[in-house]
Amino acid sequence: MNLLSIQSHVVYGHVGNSAAVLPLQRLGHEVWPIHTVQFSNHTGYGGFRGRVFDAEMIHAAILGLEERGVLQGCDGVLSGYLGSAEIGEAILDAVARVKRHNPKALYCCDPVIGNAARGVFVRAGIAELLRDRALAQADIVTPNQFELAHLSGGSTSTLAEVRAAVDAVHARGPGVVLVTSLRLPETPADAIDVMVSDAHGRWRLRTPLLPIAADGAGDAVAALFFGHLLRGASAGDAMSLSVSSLFGVLERTRQAGSREMALVAAQDEFVAPSRIFEAKPF
């Protein structure tokens, strides 16, 4: 499969495309990365250098691909951190162009807005664009619990509220909704939940909560989930495989005492997770 991955890039560390490309390649996909930003390191360090690219750069890259006649061979588009609302518009235009050339192509939107710890950390207009525009074009969306609340406009404090929020997101367009980093009243303090919903049902799994905070984990799991779906896995199996792989990478990262994910050292986890967490219908 040929995948267009449009998201951020860092020189040092693993977030955005630097967290997504290698896992997808290890799954056997050809990846065409376009960077929305290029920073020296991720912003979680407090200081960084680099720049946010403009929408025209995205348009130019897509136009070049169109001129080469390769968009009809593009099987999917993955987007992540946008950088600006204008870049978001350029990505949606890219998705529309790809789908005109290949109506079977799928769009997986990782709607990066923020998280429970930091709140909203994207620029003005991005959260609204994701909710009001991107969901309508997306086939697959992969929010965390905090982002699910923003996209649905409702609370996500209980399982019933999460179910309702997922239904609200489905109603806006995406057929597949993967919700990561779920902490609900019934979630043990030393665990974290993940759930997925599609037309065939809903599945949930639980993993131990590792004592590390690794930026880029959401980017990697979105890429893995999309990659497994494109290989023909069911939504439940794709969630099980992607979360199991990420857990293996994070466990290796914890053992190494690293702030950055041990993405390269633990890359075999992408094709053969050392521990499988089973997705169970609910």
Backbone bond lengths (Angstrom), bond angles and torsions (degrees), N, CA, C in turn:
res aa  C-N    CA-C-N  psi(-1)  N-CA   C-N-CA  omega(-1)  CA-C   N-CA-C  phi
1 M - - - 1.460 - - 1.526 110.19 -
2 N 1.324 116.34 145.30 1.460 122.46 176.04 1.523 109.26 -106.12
3 L 1.324 116.72 123.79 1.461 121.30 -176.01 1.521 110.75 -122.12
4 L 1.317 115.52 135.99 1.455 122.91 173.75 1.526 106.67 -97.15
5 S 1.332 117.26 119.07 1.465 121.40 -179.22 1.524 108.52 -114.00
6 I 1.338 115.99 111.96 1.457 121.94 -175.18 1.523 108.27 -114.14
7 Q 1.315 116.77 101.92 1.458 121.17 179.93 1.517 110.56 -164.57
8 S 1.308 116.12 -173.39 1.462 121.16 -174.35 1.528 111.61 -69.69
9 H 1.314 114.91 167.25 1.465 121.11 177.35 1.517 108.73 -146.06
10 V 1.323 116.31 139.82 1.465 121.27 174.36 1.518 109.04 -123.64
11 V 1.336 114.97 147.22 1.461 120.42 179.11 1.525 109.91 -71.84
12 Y 1.334 115.72 -44.54 1.461 121.87 -179.24 1.516 109.50 -111.10
13 G 1.321 116.86 127.38 1.453 120.97 177.75 1.519 112.19 100.79
14 H 1.322 115.23 -169.09 1.462 120.55 -172.94 1.520 110.97 -139.60
15 V 1.326 116.18 89.94 1.457 122.58 168.01 1.522 107.76 -136.58
16 G 1.334 117.04 161.74 1.457 120.17 178.34 1.518 111.91 59.97
17 N 1.335 114.59 -134.68 1.466 118.56 -179.00 1.520 112.47 -62.04
18 S 1.331 117.23 -30.30 1.467 118.27 179.87 1.521 111.92 -74.75
19 A 1.347 117.14 -7.19 1.467 121.25 172.04 1.519 111.72 -104.34
20 A 1.334 117.46 -19.27 1.473 121.17 -172.53 1.518 114.39 -99.62
21 V 1.341 117.02 -34.66 1.461 119.60 -169.98 1.527 112.02 -66.74
22 L 1.324 117.76 -50.06 1.469 119.96 -177.30 1.530 112.36 -61.20
23 P 1.335 120.10 -47.49 1.469 118.70 177.59 1.527 113.13 -56.73
24 L 1.336 116.31 -41.90 1.463 119.40 179.05 1.525 111.43 -65.61
25 Q 1.316 116.35 -39.21 1.465 119.70 178.34 1.525 111.04 -65.65
26 R 1.318 117.13 -39.83 1.467 119.60 178.88 1.530 111.43 -65.88
27 L 1.331 117.24 -24.44 1.461 120.49 175.09 1.519 111.98 -82.16
28 G 1.330 116.96 -2.73 1.454 120.87 175.36 1.509 115.37 98.83
29 H 1.348 117.27 9.95 1.455 120.38 -179.36 1.531 111.07 -92.21
30 E 1.319 115.34 144.64 1.467 121.42 170.74 1.525 106.99 -85.89
31 V 1.334 116.76 123.58 1.467 120.75 -174.14 1.524 110.10 -112.19
32 W 1.339 115.17 131.23 1.466 122.24 176.12 1.527 107.57 -110.00
33 P 1.331 119.08 95.74 1.470 120.19 -176.05 1.528 113.08 -84.44
34 I 1.323 115.74 136.39 1.462 123.29 168.20 1.524 106.18 -123.44
35 H 1.331 116.49 127.62 1.462 120.97 -176.12 1.525 110.85 -92.72
36 T 1.330 115.81 132.48 1.465 120.51 175.01 1.526 111.44 -85.84
37 V 1.320 116.07 -27.70 1.469 121.94 172.90 1.518 107.13 -141.64
38 Q 1.321 116.33 160.14 1.455 120.58 167.52 1.516 107.37 -134.77
39 F 1.329 115.05 109.53 1.457 122.28 -179.63 1.528 109.78 -114.27
40 S 1.309 115.83 158.16 1.460 120.45 176.76 1.521 111.13 -64.28
41 N 1.323 116.76 -35.09 1.469 124.05 -177.88 1.521 107.17 -159.86
42 H 1.327 117.11 169.10 1.456 118.36 -178.69 1.529 111.04 -72.86
43 T 1.328 114.93 158.21 1.459 120.64 -171.07 1.520 113.39 -70.60
44 G 1.328 117.26 -12.81 1.456 120.11 178.89 1.519 113.81 -62.80
45 Y 1.329 117.39 -17.36 1.460 120.70 177.74 1.529 111.85 -75.36
46 G 1.327 116.82 -12.58 1.454 119.66 -178.61 1.508 112.66 93.46
47 G 1.322 117.96 -44.58 1.451 122.86 176.99 1.510 110.84 -118.39
48 F 1.322 116.31 140.83 1.458 121.08 177.21 1.518 108.06 -160.76
49 R 1.333 114.72 163.94 1.464 120.19 174.55 1.523 109.29 -130.63
50 G 1.303 115.48 158.84 1.453 120.63 -178.93 1.508 109.83 137.32
51 R 1.335 116.55 -160.25 1.453 119.32 -177.35 1.520 111.87 -150.36
52 V 1.314 114.23 154.81 1.458 121.81 170.24 1.519 106.89 -87.95
53 F 1.321 117.16 128.61 1.455 120.19 179.28 1.530 110.06 -76.73
54 D 1.329 115.78 158.27 1.458 118.50 -179.23 1.528 110.61 -92.75
55 A 1.332 114.08 166.34 1.455 119.86 -177.28 1.520 112.00 -62.18
56 E 1.335 116.89 -31.77 1.458 120.36 -178.31 1.525 111.32 -62.70
57 M 1.333 116.75 -34.05 1.454 119.81 177.73 1.531 110.79 -64.16
58 I 1.346 116.69 -39.97 1.458 120.42 177.33 1.526 109.92 -63.91
59 H 1.328 115.83 -47.39 1.467 120.21 179.12 1.534 111.26 -57.73
60 A 1.347 115.80 -43.49 1.466 120.01 -177.25 1.524 111.06 -64.00
61 A 1.334 116.56 -42.00 1.462 119.89 -179.77 1.529 110.88 -64.08
62 I 1.338 116.56 -42.85 1.459 120.10 179.62 1.529 110.59 -66.55
63 L 1.340 116.63 -41.05 1.463 120.12 178.33 1.525 110.51 -60.93
64 G 1.330 116.84 -40.55 1.457 119.97 177.80 1.512 112.21 -61.36
65 L 1.340 116.13 -40.77 1.463 119.62 177.38 1.525 110.92 -65.82
66 E 1.343 115.25 -39.41 1.459 119.27 178.57 1.530 110.79 -63.50
67 E 1.320 116.47 -40.69 1.464 120.80 178.86 1.527 112.26 -65.98
68 R 1.325 117.09 -29.24 1.465 120.36 176.63 1.523 111.97 -77.37
69 G 1.334 117.15 -10.24 1.459 121.04 179.39 1.506 114.27 75.34
70 V 1.354 116.99 27.62 1.464 118.83 -175.30 1.522 113.81 -103.46
71 L 1.349 117.92 -9.03 1.464 118.43 -175.80 1.525 112.70 -65.71
72 Q 1.319 117.74 -27.62 1.464 118.76 177.66 1.523 111.73 -67.21
73 G 1.316 116.36 -17.69 1.459 120.49 176.53 1.512 113.22 -95.89
74 C 1.329 117.68 7.08 1.468 121.54 178.51 1.521 108.97 -86.70
75 D 1.334 116.88 121.95 1.456 121.84 -175.54 1.526 113.61 -94.23
76 G 1.326 116.52 -14.51 1.454 117.91 -178.73 1.510 111.97 -169.61
77 V 1.340 114.75 156.05 1.456 122.46 176.45 1.515 108.00 -124.08
78 L 1.326 115.82 131.67 1.463 122.74 176.52 1.520 107.66 -117.80
79 S 1.335 116.92 128.56 1.462 119.56 175.67 1.516 110.01 -124.39
80 G 1.341 114.86 150.74 1.454 120.96 178.57 1.517 110.10 -135.40
81 Y 1.329 116.98 -128.90 1.465 121.95 -177.52 1.519 110.19 -58.10
82 L 1.334 116.21 129.79 1.453 120.70 -171.15 1.528 114.17 -92.40
83 G 1.316 118.55 -41.71 1.466 120.46 -177.21 1.509 112.34 94.31
84 S 1.336 117.94 -41.73 1.464 122.30 177.55 1.517 108.56 -159.99
85 A 1.336 115.93 160.50 1.454 120.06 177.80 1.520 111.01 -65.20
86 E 1.343 116.39 -32.88 1.458 120.31 179.15 1.523 110.81 -64.35
87 I 1.317 117.16 -38.41 1.467 120.19 175.94 1.528 109.84 -65.64
88 G 1.332 116.44 -36.38 1.454 119.40 175.78 1.512 111.87 -59.20
89 E 1.331 116.90 -42.66 1.459 120.75 177.09 1.534 110.64 -61.80
90 A 1.334 116.54 -40.56 1.467 120.25 179.31 1.526 110.89 -64.44
91 I 1.326 117.11 -37.08 1.463 120.54 178.66 1.524 110.17 -67.17
92 L 1.314 117.08 -42.27 1.468 119.46 178.75 1.521 110.88 -64.18
93 D 1.326 117.22 -35.41 1.455 120.22 174.46 1.528 110.56 -65.01
94 A 1.337 116.39 -39.65 1.471 120.29 178.05 1.519 110.72 -62.73
95 V 1.344 116.41 -42.65 1.468 120.15 178.28 1.524 110.52 -60.51
96 A 1.339 116.54 -44.58 1.461 120.29 -179.98 1.524 111.14 -62.36
97 R 1.339 117.21 -40.08 1.462 120.54 178.99 1.527 111.08 -64.68
98 V 1.329 115.97 -44.92 1.462 119.57 179.18 1.525 110.05 -59.92
99 K 1.331 117.14 -45.25 1.465 120.32 -177.30 1.521 112.20 -69.14
100 R 1.329 117.49 -27.12 1.471 118.57 174.27 1.523 110.66 -66.63
101 H 1.331 116.09 -38.18 1.463 120.26 -179.75 1.529 111.92 -79.99
102 N 1.342 116.35 -31.74 1.464 121.09 179.71 1.526 108.80 -140.35
103 P 1.330 118.14 91.39 1.465 121.33 -177.14 1.527 113.83 -59.66
104 K 1.322 117.94 -17.67 1.464 120.58 179.68 1.531 112.82 -86.09
105 A 1.326 117.41 -7.03 1.466 120.70 -179.93 1.525 109.86 -63.81
106 L 1.330 115.90 145.50 1.463 122.37 -179.50 1.525 110.30 -109.82
107 Y 1.319 115.74 148.10 1.464 121.56 176.82 1.516 109.18 -114.79
108 C 1.328 116.15 119.40 1.462 122.97 175.43 1.527 108.55 -106.78
109 C 1.318 116.18 115.55 1.458 121.99 -178.62 1.526 109.55 -104.74
110 D 1.318 116.20 115.37 1.461 121.28 170.63 1.525 105.72 -91.80
111 P 1.331 118.58 101.14 1.465 121.92 -168.02 1.531 112.34 -81.71
112 V 1.299 116.73 76.77 1.461 121.38 -175.78 1.531 109.69 -68.20
113 I 1.322 115.40 112.50 1.466 122.71 179.74 1.520 110.58 -125.37
114 G 1.321 116.30 -44.66 1.461 120.61 -178.17 1.507 109.99 171.32
115 N 1.328 116.04 -162.05 1.457 120.98 176.87 1.528 109.19 -153.79
116 A 1.319 115.42 172.67 1.463 120.04 -175.12 1.524 112.20 -62.81
117 A 1.321 117.33 -32.55 1.458 120.62 -176.90 1.522 112.94 -74.94
118 R 1.336 116.87 -40.54 1.473 121.13 -173.04 1.523 113.77 -107.33
119 G 1.331 117.77 -9.70 1.450 119.95 -175.07 1.517 110.73 73.48
120 V 1.321 117.01 -157.52 1.464 121.70 178.26 1.530 108.39 -74.50
121 F 1.334 117.22 126.56 1.464 119.67 -179.24 1.533 112.88 -124.02
122 V 1.329 117.42 10.95 1.460 119.75 177.80 1.525 109.84 -98.47
123 R 1.317 115.66 164.86 1.459 121.05 -178.49 1.526 112.58 -67.95
124 A 1.313 114.85 160.02 1.461 121.36 -179.07 1.524 110.68 -56.75
125 G 1.309 115.85 138.34 1.453 122.24 177.58 1.506 115.66 93.32
126 I 1.331 117.34 -19.42 1.468 119.80 -176.28 1.527 111.68 -71.99
127 A 1.335 117.29 -46.85 1.468 120.01 -179.14 1.524 110.65 -59.27
128 E 1.335 116.11 -39.72 1.465 120.20 -179.84 1.527 111.12 -68.54
129 L 1.320 117.39 -40.35 1.460 120.36 178.29 1.530 110.84 -62.99
130 L 1.316 116.16 -42.36 1.462 119.08 179.28 1.519 110.97 -62.09
131 R 1.330 115.99 -44.02 1.464 119.93 -178.60 1.528 112.33 -70.12
132 D 1.327 116.22 -46.11 1.463 120.56 -169.96 1.521 114.27 -89.63
133 R 1.330 117.76 -22.33 1.459 120.17 -174.84 1.527 113.20 -120.87
134 A 1.333 116.40 -48.38 1.467 119.06 -172.85 1.525 112.41 -68.51
135 L 1.334 117.20 -39.25 1.464 118.91 -178.06 1.520 111.82 -59.77
136 A 1.312 117.21 -33.81 1.463 120.47 -178.64 1.524 112.08 -66.42
137 Q 1.336 117.57 -26.29 1.458 121.01 179.92 1.523 113.11 -97.51
138 A 1.331 116.80 -16.33 1.464 120.55 -172.92 1.520 111.80 -79.22
139 D 1.317 115.54 139.69 1.464 122.36 171.15 1.529 109.91 -90.65
140 I 1.326 115.65 -31.58 1.461 123.11 -176.20 1.522 107.10 -135.80
141 V 1.337 116.60 137.46 1.458 120.21 177.01 1.525 108.04 -135.57
142 T 1.350 117.00 143.62 1.470 120.52 -170.95 1.530 111.76 -130.85
143 P 1.330 118.88 62.24 1.464 120.30 -178.91 1.521 112.53 -76.69
144 N 1.339 115.59 156.42 1.455 118.81 164.25 1.532 108.04 -83.60
145 Q 1.324 117.06 178.37 1.461 120.34 -175.42 1.529 111.69 -60.25
146 F 1.325 117.28 -41.70 1.462 122.32 178.96 1.525 110.37 -62.75
147 E 1.329 116.52 -44.38 1.468 120.71 -179.00 1.521 112.04 -68.97
148 L 1.335 116.50 -33.65 1.464 120.10 177.15 1.520 110.61 -59.26
149 A 1.330 117.19 -40.97 1.463 120.73 178.56 1.528 110.91 -61.51
150 H 1.336 116.99 -42.48 1.462 120.83 179.64 1.529 111.37 -65.52
151 L 1.313 116.93 -42.03 1.461 120.28 -177.07 1.522 112.43 -70.26
152 S 1.329 116.55 -33.77 1.462 120.84 -176.50 1.515 113.08 -90.58
153 G 1.335 116.40 -22.66 1.454 120.21 -176.11 1.512 113.64 78.70
154 G 1.324 117.58 12.38 1.461 121.18 -178.71 1.516 111.79 -127.68
155 S 1.310 115.81 176.13 1.455 121.74 178.00 1.536 110.06 -78.39
156 T 1.335 116.00 154.13 1.468 120.93 176.77 1.529 110.12 -132.00
157 S 1.330 116.29 37.68 1.467 120.58 -175.36 1.519 113.68 -81.79
158 T 1.323 117.69 -22.26 1.462 121.76 -179.05 1.523 109.51 -126.79
159 L 1.320 116.07 166.61 1.462 119.99 178.93 1.526 110.61 -62.70
160 A 1.311 117.28 -39.50 1.466 119.84 179.16 1.527 110.35 -62.96
161 E 1.328 116.94 -40.18 1.465 120.48 178.58 1.524 111.17 -68.04
162 V 1.318 117.01 -37.38 1.466 120.36 177.21 1.525 110.03 -63.88
163 R 1.319 116.81 -44.09 1.465 120.45 177.44 1.536 110.61 -57.55
164 A 1.339 116.37 -46.40 1.462 120.52 -179.56 1.527 110.94 -64.54
165 A 1.334 116.50 -39.41 1.462 120.40 179.60 1.521 111.19 -65.87
166 V 1.334 116.85 -40.38 1.463 120.90 177.08 1.526 110.21 -62.75
167 D 1.333 116.81 -42.45 1.466 120.08 177.29 1.529 111.01 -60.41
168 A 1.338 116.14 -39.79 1.459 120.52 179.46 1.525 111.05 -64.55
169 V 1.331 116.99 -38.05 1.464 120.73 178.09 1.521 110.60 -69.50
170 H 1.332 116.97 -42.09 1.471 119.72 175.24 1.530 110.29 -55.30
171 A 1.314 116.17 -41.88 1.463 120.49 -176.81 1.525 112.22 -64.29
172 R 1.327 116.68 -21.99 1.465 120.50 178.52 1.525 112.20 -84.22
173 G 1.338 118.41 -10.42 1.460 118.48 176.54 1.512 117.33 148.47
174 P 1.347 120.01 -52.11 1.467 120.32 -172.22 1.528 113.26 -64.25
175 G 1.322 115.88 133.66 1.455 120.66 177.09 1.514 112.92 -82.57
176 V 1.337 116.98 -21.02 1.463 122.23 -179.43 1.520 108.46 -126.50
177 V 1.338 116.67 127.79 1.460 122.03 178.81 1.527 108.43 -126.45
178 L 1.323 116.17 116.34 1.462 122.81 175.23 1.524 107.60 -105.11
179 V 1.336 117.33 124.37 1.464 121.56 -179.63 1.524 108.63 -113.02
180 T 1.325 115.88 120.07 1.464 121.45 -177.82 1.528 110.92 -105.40
181 S 1.331 114.78 167.55 1.477 122.50 174.47 1.525 112.20 54.71
182 L 1.328 116.45 46.72 1.460 120.96 179.58 1.524 110.87 -84.03
183 R 1.330 115.98 123.16 1.465 121.51 172.85 1.518 107.00 -123.51
184 L 1.337 116.22 103.32 1.452 122.83 -177.30 1.527 109.98 -112.45
185 P 1.332 118.16 167.68 1.466 119.41 -179.09 1.526 113.37 -53.65
186 E 1.340 116.87 -33.60 1.466 119.78 -179.27 1.528 113.70 -86.75
187 T 1.337 117.88 -3.63 1.460 120.90 178.90 1.518 109.47 -77.68
188 P 1.329 119.74 122.16 1.462 120.77 177.84 1.530 111.39 -58.24
189 A 1.308 115.95 152.86 1.464 121.10 -176.89 1.520 111.98 -61.99
190 D 1.323 117.15 -26.47 1.457 120.64 -177.63 1.531 112.54 -100.96
191 A 1.340 116.61 23.31 1.469 120.56 -177.12 1.521 110.15 -139.71
192 I 1.316 114.63 169.90 1.465 121.30 174.94 1.528 107.99 -144.40
193 D 1.322 115.97 145.07 1.460 121.01 -176.27 1.527 111.19 -109.26
194 V 1.329 114.92 155.60 1.464 123.48 174.29 1.522 106.48 -137.93
195 M 1.327 117.54 142.58 1.456 119.37 177.68 1.521 110.17 -138.20
196 V 1.322 115.92 157.55 1.461 121.37 177.08 1.519 108.56 -139.46
197 S 1.327 114.98 146.60 1.455 121.25 -179.05 1.517 109.25 -136.72
198 D 1.346 115.94 136.37 1.460 120.79 170.90 1.524 108.63 -148.85
199 A 1.309 117.69 -169.46 1.461 121.17 -175.56 1.521 112.68 -64.68
200 H 1.334 117.54 -17.20 1.464 121.23 -176.77 1.524 113.21 -94.89
201 G 1.331 118.10 -10.82 1.452 119.77 179.48 1.510 112.80 147.39
202 R 1.340 114.20 -166.48 1.455 121.65 179.49 1.515 109.43 -131.21
203 W 1.331 115.40 142.70 1.455 121.88 179.76 1.517 109.15 -134.53
204 R 1.318 114.91 150.27 1.462 120.47 179.37 1.519 108.88 -136.98
205 L 1.313 116.48 149.08 1.458 121.04 171.61 1.521 108.95 -141.28
206 R 1.318 114.98 162.18 1.473 122.19 -177.20 1.516 108.99 -133.02
207 T 1.323 116.04 135.07 1.454 120.88 176.00 1.524 109.72 -124.31
208 P 1.318 117.52 158.16 1.463 118.86 171.56 1.531 110.21 -59.60
209 L 1.307 116.36 147.75 1.459 121.95 177.12 1.523 108.23 -89.83
210 L 1.319 115.93 107.96 1.467 120.06 -178.29 1.528 110.35 -75.51
211 P 1.319 117.64 144.15 1.469 121.45 -176.27 1.529 112.62 -80.41
212 I 1.321 116.98 53.04 1.463 121.38 177.09 1.524 108.37 -141.66
213 A 1.323 115.26 157.25 1.465 121.36 174.19 1.519 106.83 -122.21
214 A 1.319 116.90 107.02 1.463 121.59 -175.14 1.521 109.96 -112.48
215 D 1.322 116.75 110.88 1.461 120.16 175.14 1.525 108.92 -64.42
216 G 1.323 115.74 142.97 1.462 120.76 179.32 1.504 114.13 93.90
217 A 1.339 117.83 -6.04 1.467 119.58 -179.38 1.522 111.01 -62.40
218 G 1.330 117.05 -40.92 1.464 119.98 178.02 1.510 112.54 -64.90
219 D 1.347 116.36 -36.87 1.464 120.44 177.85 1.523 110.53 -63.85
220 A 1.320 115.83 -42.45 1.463 120.16 -178.80 1.518 111.76 -67.50
221 V 1.338 117.52 -42.64 1.463 119.15 -176.82 1.526 110.65 -70.58
222 A 1.338 118.25 -34.49 1.467 120.23 176.09 1.524 110.53 -62.63
223 A 1.337 116.34 -43.91 1.465 120.62 179.17 1.529 111.02 -63.19
224 L 1.322 116.39 -45.77 1.459 120.11 -179.79 1.522 111.34 -63.01
225 F 1.333 116.03 -43.99 1.467 120.35 179.82 1.529 110.67 -60.27
226 F 1.323 117.16 -47.23 1.454 121.62 178.56 1.532 110.41 -62.27
227 G 1.334 115.19 -43.45 1.461 119.46 179.97 1.512 112.97 -60.15
228 H 1.334 117.38 -41.59 1.464 120.48 179.05 1.525 111.66 -69.91
229 L 1.336 117.30 -38.36 1.465 119.39 176.14 1.521 110.91 -59.11
230 L 1.329 116.04 -43.38 1.458 119.88 -178.62 1.522 112.06 -68.74
231 R 1.298 117.25 -20.23 1.473 120.63 175.34 1.524 111.52 -85.53
232 G 1.337 117.20 0.19 1.454 120.69 175.34 1.510 116.34 102.18
233 A 1.334 117.91 4.38 1.460 120.07 179.58 1.526 110.40 -71.30
234 S 1.328 116.29 150.01 1.460 120.48 172.17 1.526 108.52 -68.26
235 A 1.334 116.49 165.34 1.466 119.92 179.84 1.528 111.18 -60.20
236 G 1.341 116.84 -42.14 1.459 119.69 179.78 1.516 112.59 -64.88
237 D 1.339 116.44 -43.53 1.464 120.08 179.44 1.527 110.92 -68.35
238 A 1.335 116.92 -38.29 1.466 119.89 178.78 1.526 110.54 -62.93
239 M 1.335 116.43 -39.62 1.463 119.72 176.53 1.523 110.97 -65.09
240 S 1.327 116.78 -45.88 1.458 120.64 -179.47 1.525 111.50 -58.60
241 L 1.325 116.65 -47.37 1.466 120.79 -177.46 1.533 111.61 -67.71
242 S 1.334 116.72 -43.46 1.457 119.24 -176.29 1.522 111.42 -69.17
243 V 1.328 117.37 -43.38 1.463 120.44 179.99 1.526 110.44 -68.30
244 S 1.321 117.15 -38.41 1.467 120.41 178.11 1.523 110.77 -62.88
245 S 1.337 116.81 -42.34 1.468 120.61 177.99 1.520 110.85 -62.65
246 L 1.330 116.06 -45.73 1.470 119.13 -179.01 1.520 110.90 -63.59
247 F 1.333 117.05 -39.58 1.465 119.52 178.44 1.522 110.28 -59.48
248 G 1.339 116.63 -42.76 1.462 119.74 178.51 1.515 112.41 -61.73
249 V 1.331 116.57 -40.42 1.472 120.59 177.89 1.527 110.55 -65.24
250 L 1.321 116.66 -43.91 1.468 120.03 -178.68 1.533 111.54 -68.43
251 E 1.319 116.79 -35.04 1.469 119.31 176.48 1.521 110.17 -64.36
252 R 1.333 117.08 -42.06 1.467 120.54 176.20 1.534 110.78 -64.00
253 T 1.314 116.21 -37.51 1.465 120.99 177.75 1.522 110.42 -63.75
254 R 1.331 116.14 -43.36 1.471 120.48 178.39 1.518 111.04 -61.48
255 Q 1.326 116.12 -44.09 1.460 119.85 -179.41 1.531 111.80 -62.83
256 A 1.341 115.74 -33.23 1.463 120.74 -179.50 1.516 112.42 -80.75
257 G 1.327 117.09 -12.18 1.454 120.44 -178.03 1.517 112.62 66.37
258 S 1.329 116.58 30.87 1.458 121.93 -175.47 1.517 111.53 -96.95
259 R 1.324 116.14 146.56 1.464 120.45 172.98 1.520 111.00 -79.79
260 E 1.315 117.32 -29.52 1.464 122.87 179.42 1.527 109.96 -95.92
261 M 1.335 116.54 143.84 1.457 120.29 179.76 1.525 111.59 -58.09
262 A 1.324 115.48 138.89 1.472 121.83 177.94 1.521 108.85 -80.82
263 L 1.315 115.48 58.09 1.455 121.75 -170.57 1.528 112.32 -64.60
264 V 1.317 116.68 -41.72 1.462 120.60 -177.96 1.524 110.53 -78.00
265 A 1.312 116.38 -46.40 1.461 120.09 -178.25 1.525 111.95 -61.63
266 A 1.336 116.48 -33.17 1.472 120.68 -176.32 1.520 112.57 -105.73
267 Q 1.324 118.22 22.66 1.461 120.83 -172.29 1.522 114.25 -64.70
268 D 1.320 118.65 -20.55 1.462 119.43 176.73 1.526 111.75 -65.19
269 E 1.335 116.64 -20.78 1.461 120.50 177.24 1.534 111.50 -61.81
270 F 1.322 117.53 -25.18 1.461 120.06 -178.02 1.526 112.30 -68.64
271 V 1.314 116.77 -31.24 1.462 120.45 -177.82 1.526 112.62 -104.83
272 A 1.333 117.03 -20.75 1.464 120.43 -179.57 1.527 109.32 -148.17
273 P 1.327 117.32 79.90 1.475 119.81 -179.54 1.524 111.06 -56.75
274 S 1.322 115.75 136.54 1.461 119.74 -177.97 1.527 112.39 -74.27
275 R 1.315 116.68 -18.38 1.464 121.00 177.13 1.523 107.96 -142.96
276 I 1.323 116.49 129.28 1.463 121.19 -177.83 1.528 109.92 -103.54
277 F 1.325 115.74 127.26 1.453 121.82 173.84 1.531 107.62 -101.40
278 E 1.303 115.08 121.04 1.467 121.19 -172.30 1.522 111.38 -80.89
279 A 1.327 115.81 134.37 1.465 121.40 173.69 1.515 109.06 -84.08
280 K 1.340 115.56 130.96 1.460 119.92 -177.66 1.532 109.63 -119.87
281 P 1.327 116.49 134.56 1.471 118.88 178.45 1.518 110.49 -64.74
282 F 1.339 115.19 148.63 1.466 119.13 176.98 1.528 110.17 -151.06
